[in-house]
Amino acid sequence: MLDIIYEDNHIVVVLKPQNIPTQADASGDNDLLSMVKGYIKEKYNKKGEAFVGLVHRLDRPTGGVIVFARNSKSASRISAQIKNGTFEKTYYAVVKGVPRMSRAHLEHYVKKDEKENKVRIVPMLETGAKKAEMDYVVLDTVNNLSLLKINLETGKPHQIRLQLASIGTPIYGDAKYGNVGDLKVMTNNLALWASELVFKHPTLDKTLQFKAYPFEDKNPWNLFNFQKYI
């Protein structure tokens, strides 16, 4: 069952559940893109496959707000905003430990190993290296777990997970990049949430903002009072 936040003739904004791939992958599991296509096809009685444009992605274990385009013009215009940095993405994450700095700008060069489906930090001049940038601020710390608010400047695969792990504070539940003791058994509960999108509507002269907060009844989100940060 899709959780639709907003839709019109040009876009559809969806709340992505955790542990569902954004698009089809080697697992063969049902993916969000196919689900949205099916929803559009059924609701609007489309003949043949409905057009739904994938303009950005969330990692499989990450939940939160994601937008799809309903036509090629909208897809192109939203993609242009992503490319020029005017498409704003905000995340929350719970990490193990406390970052050395309460707020910081992180900048690395990263490269994906397709065989292992894992990203690593590499020298700037290495072939295939891409810049990854993000800002974070520590909102609170409870039981040696810290709640971070993150503004993502680039959208590289696994970027937030890798960059936070690189400063010694892996995301709670991240077996791939945490690799620390009890993190290995929490892969179905990655504490990373895409909370907010801000972008210009592809055809109307207005800025759209969509927000959704993590499920506060679930561990470890239930350790923090989100009403303090809204």
N, C-alpha and C positions, 0 to 999 in steps of 0.2 A: 504494500500500500504506500503510494507516494505521499509525502508531506509537502504540498505545494504552498510556498510562501506568497508568490505573486506570479501572475501571467497576463500577457496581452498578446497582440498579434505579432510581436517582435521578439519577445524574450519569455523565458519561464525560469523562475527562481525556485530552487528546491532545497529542502533540508536533507543532506546526504547522511544516511545511517553509517555508523562505523562498520568496518569489515565487509563492505560491498565495494567492488572495484568501480571506478568511475566509468571505464569503458571495458570492452571485452578483453580478456587476457588468456594466458595459457591454461588457467585453472578451469575455464569453461563455466564458471559460476555466473549466475545472473548479474548483470551489470546495470549501473544507473542510467547510462545513455540509452540502452535498449528499453529500459523501463519507461523513460520519458517519451521515447518514440512511440511505444505502445499506447501510452496515455493519450498523446496528441492524436494518434490515428483513430483511437476509439472515440474520444470526446468529439472530434470534429468530422468524424466519418470520412477520413481520408482514404482515397483509393491508392493502393500501392504503399510503399514505405514513406512515412512522414519525414520531412526534413527537420533534423535537430542538429545544430552546430555545436561542437565541443570547442569552447574557447579557452578554458583553463581546466585544471585537474586538481583533485585531492588524492593523496595517497590512500590506498585501500583501508588502512586502519584509522584514518582520520575522518571524523565526522564534521558536519557543519554546513554553512551556506555555500551554494554553488549556483552559477547562472549558465543557462544554455540559450543559444540563439535559435529563433524559429524560422529564419530565412538567411540567405547568403549575405545580403547587405548588412544585416545586423551583426552577423558573425564577423565580417570584415571590419566594421566600425568598432566593435568591442575589442577585437584583437589589436587594432591600432592603439587603443587606449592602454592596453597591457604593455605594448611595445614601448610607448612613449612615457610610461610611468604615471599616468593619471588614473589608472584603475587601482583603487586602494583596497588592500587586504589586511585584516586584523585577526590575529589568532590569540588564544589562551593556551598555555601549557603548564603542566605541573612537572617540575624537575626534581631529581634527587640532589639534595644538598642546597647550598646557597651560593649563587654566583659571586665572584670576588668583587665585582662592581655592581651597584644597585641598578644602574642603567648603562647601556653601551651600544655602540654601533659595531656590528660584526661584519667583516669583509674577508672572504676567502675565494680561492679559485678551486673549482671542483670538477670532477670528471666521473662519469658513470661507467661502472663495469657491467655491461649488459649481461654477461654470463652469470655473474653472481647477483645481479639486480641490487647492487649496492654502490653508493657514491662515496668517493674519497677525496680528501683535500690534496691538491697537487701544486707544484710550482706554477707561477703565472704563465711561463713560456712553454709549458708542456703542451704538446699537440692535443687539441680537443678540450683544453681547460676553459671553463666558463666562470665568470664572476658571479658570486652569490653574496647578496647584501641583505641585512635585516637590522632592525633596532629592537631592543627589548627594555622593559622596565620591570623590576621586581615589585609586585603589589603586596605580598605577604609571605610569611614563612611559618609553617606549623609542622612540628614533629620532623624536622630536618627535610621537609618538602617545601619547595618554593613555588608560588603561583606567579607566572610571568605573563605580561601582555606584550604581544609582538606585532610590529608593523613590518610586513614583508615587502621589500623593495624589488626583489627579483623572485622568480618562481621556478627555481630549479628543483628537480626531483629529490625528495628526501632532505631538502635544504635545511629546514629548521631542526630536524632530528640530528643531522650531522653537525651543524654548527654549534648547537648547544652541548652535544657530547664532546666536541673538541675543546670546550672550555671547562670540562670536568663536571658538568651538570646534565647528564643524560635525562631525557624525558621518561617519566614514570611509565613503566610497561613496555619500554622499547628494547626488545631482545636483539634487534638487528644492530643498533648502534650503542645501546647501553652496555651490554656484555658484562654486567656486574651482578653477581649473585642472584638475588630473588627477582631481578628484572626478567630473567629468562623464562619465567613461568607466567608472565602477564601479557603475552602478546595479543590477547583479545581485549585488552583494556588500555590502549595507548592514550595517555592523557594529553592529547593535542586536538584542539577544536578550532575550526574556521568560524569565527564569531561574527565577522562583519565584512560586507562589501559596499564600496562607494564608487559609483561610476556614472557617467553621463548616459542617459537613455539614447539608444542608437538613432532614433528619428525625432525625438521631441527635445526641445530646449529646456531640459530640466535634469538635475542631478538626483539620482536614486540612492537610497541608503537602506540596507537590509541587515538586521541583526538577529542573532539567535544565540542564546547562552547554553553552556554545557548543562547536562542533566545533573542538577545539584544533589540528587539523591544517590548518585553513584560514586563509589570510591575511585579516585581520591578527591573528586570535585567537592564532595560533601564536607570536606575539612575547611572549606572557605566560604565566607558569606559574600556572595556576588553583589548583594544590594549595596555594599560599601564601595564598589568599584564602578557602578553604573552611572 
